[in-house]
Amino acid sequence: MSAEINLPARSTRQSVGRFVKSHMRDYGMLLSLVAIVLFFQYMTDGTLLQPLNLTNLVLQNSYIVIMALGMLLVIVAGHIDLSVGSVVAFIGALAAILMVRLHLDFVTTTLLCLMAGAAIGAVQGFWVAYLRIPSFIVTLAGMLVFRGLCLILLAGQSVGPFPVEFQRLSSGFIPDFLAMDVFNVGKFHITSLLLCGALAFALVVLNLATRRRRLAVGIEQEPLALFAVKNLALAAVLVYVGQLMASYRGLPNVLIIMSVLIALYGFVTRNSTVGRRVYALGGNEKAARLSGIDTRRLSFYTFVNMGVLAALAGLIFAARLNTATPKAGVSFELDVIAACFIGGASASGGVGRVTGAVIGAFIMGVMNNGMSILGIGIDWQQVIKGMVLLAAVTIDVYNKNKA
Amino acid sequence: MDTNLDMPILAMKGISKTFPGVKALDNVNLSVRQGEIHALIGENGAGKSTLMKVLSGVYPHGSFEGDIRFRGEPVAFRGIADSERLGIIIIHQELALVPLLSITENLFLGNEQATRGVIDWDASTLRARELLRMVGLHDPPETLITDIGVGKQQLVEIAKALSKEVKLLILDEPTASLNESDSDALLDLLLQFKARGISSILISHKLNEIAKVADRVTILRDGTTVETLDCRDAAISQDRIIKGMVGRELSDRYPRRTTVPGEVLFEVKGWNADHPAHPGRRVVRDVNLTVRRGEVVGIAGLMGAGRTEFAMSLFGRSYGRNIRGQAFLNGREIDVSTISRAMENGLAYATEDRKQLGLVLDNDIRHNITLANLKGVAKRGVIDHEREIQVAEDFRRRLRIRCSGVLQEAVNLSGGNQQKVVLSKWLFADPQVLILDEPTRGIDVGAKYEIYTIINQLAAEGRGVVLISSEMPELLGVADRIYVMNAGEMVAEMPAAEASQEKIMRAIMRTGETLMSGEGPNMSAVS
């Protein structure tokens, strides 16, 4: 066994540079995010990564990230969903009516809203998958319809505030089971730090196990040095972020929800047969169909999934504002779609990664946040974001053609 | 100048072209005489297309080594426009026509009959008619490209070349997707052009065509010129050309098979299907078919005979509507009403259109191979990546797929290797009956032989193989029994041992008064 493993390992060791070069597309986005973070950290004199701001950054972007997970699947399947911003507003309005007007408890409301999201996705998915109307048109219609329905539900007014339990969805933090003042620094959220540490450890162990399995069958190409650096950096960043957040109020509830979803969708896209089929569907629908895949049902469910995630995002957003407004979620669809494309998804389907979409969402988020701290007006922010989107996709396409 | 037929109109000397890591062309020489049909032949990946790209300026002067002389003058093309201006026109395998524009509009695309940007439609139509007459196409020039078959589209491409005052016409596998009569018409056209002093370079895998029209043959192998043979004085045998291409004697073009077919494995009774867009128009009519265990059953027929339509309607109703009929496996009726049910019941269909219908081109070899049987590499919906790699590696070795590794994207493979990936996919699905639709179309002699070997292995394992092919020698060489299909019906059935090309053609012609239009199944049928 060792002879087989040694050969590829030795030949790749000399070629860390070449490996990085050929995987520039994978690392490029992550490096861009790091560069953007460092840039704004410097420009804002360290405000960007202050515990309070970092927490805010997560809260502000959670709903975009969550929707980007669903949008990635929709885009990989070869479709688009323009309605998510309106769905966010509609679900927020629905939640407000159910809780504020009808005094339902927040668990029932949440369930009803997620079901409503699934139903919205199912209707749009039915039109796209079974009636074969282009998704651009179906969801453009949905964008108008649900924005209108939101206005009708709210009668054009803002409705709030929400019960406290519901607000915790967005503004709450995980409880500190180990609250004690070890470091004598006042309140410090030990549980959060430990959680991040444990997560870092688990990820590194998982990566090691994967690498060992891949080496055993001789398909590992990543040089050991690079693997070590990557994992060390990953662990360091996680612990650093955990420490920052712990020194404020700990990990927000939303961050937990978001992380679980990212892990889940990462797993589904990479390791599940369903995920693989979505990629095949987007890559070549006819070939996928002739390989026995029910492409229509698959398309349908990507929209149902998108509807549920948009509903969840709608709840989180409403909880964060503590009110449902008719203007909620305006242009969210653009941020979500932009996140997927910045993250390397292909507009023609079949290509895209969950990690890419998440990084894309954070690139947008950090830029929003950083530019706001710098006092750049919303006008120029849009100009700059637009150009970053264009540049990111251009560089990605260029790298792809070169590879 | 025209008087001296031996004067080269084109002389390419010492052409070398290197891509990162690969030497695609190594000191290649090609000389085409005035008014000759020069065949360029070689296995897939031998460098034919690269050489033609060098000639037409796709690879500009300076990106390769060597000299090109055209009509005695050294030339240095910076792009296709430069070579076209001198009358070197290349017609690619994938036609470059706009489907929803008319024949006229396509003919003059980029070369409009216009004064100061305003198109003169009358002049365009007149000129279009004249050009169409020269290529023998009698459809009205305002017909949309999408409404005419591939054969006629090819003629439009050639008419377009004529409109540009062509001196040297390059055709890249022009007959690969044409039926026999369209192919013949095209080859006759080349002979006519020759009589008018137009030289052509013909890239083809079909040795009988080359024997028919070519004056000389240049054989490429692994990026070098093997030899140039003169066919005018003495006929060159096909075996001689094959030897040059593959570098060895291919004593038998069809591997021998020793399996004896067993009991009836698969049976289709009374199969009917209508055209998907025209309900009531029957394209498959009362077809009966049996396949024995370990038997290779051929289906012969012209393009548009309904063979692909039959196979696809059988395979989970992936073509047509109003489908009726029964299918039996081992004497038990099976449900083939959806693709997944057909697959569960032991059927597989490897498409004739590997790029559009067979492969996810952007995905790697590994993902393509496991696509039809993800369960085979997954546990409770979770894919075992290591197992998947091993499966793919296993097929790469068994079918000798030439690639840098199973992680290579399917789009970069040659036609023969793409076909092997498609076959791997269906082999991994482990079917009882495998329908192969034109499995050797557009692939070279060496790869064909390997695919025949795979077919033999399948039969030896006791599976049934249905082989749809437009190449009659292939059917005669590989099948045990041959059905002849025409106008949606099975018109004859004969043991291969008793069959001959003449017998098959006679069976077609006898019923052939009601030939259907020469289109394959519509793309929309599959969506």
Interface residues (C-beta under 8 A of the other chain):
Chain A: R132 R213 R214 A216 V217 I219 N271 S272 T273 V274 R276 R277 Y279 A280 G283 N284 E285 K286 A287 A288 R289 L290 S291 G292 I293 D294 G350 V351
Chain B: F315 G316 S318 T338 I339 S340 M343 Y349 T351 Q356 L357 G358 L359 V360 L361 D362 N363 H367 L371 A372 L374 K375 A378 G381 V382 I383 H385 E386 I389 Q390 L407 K425 A429 M523 V526 S527
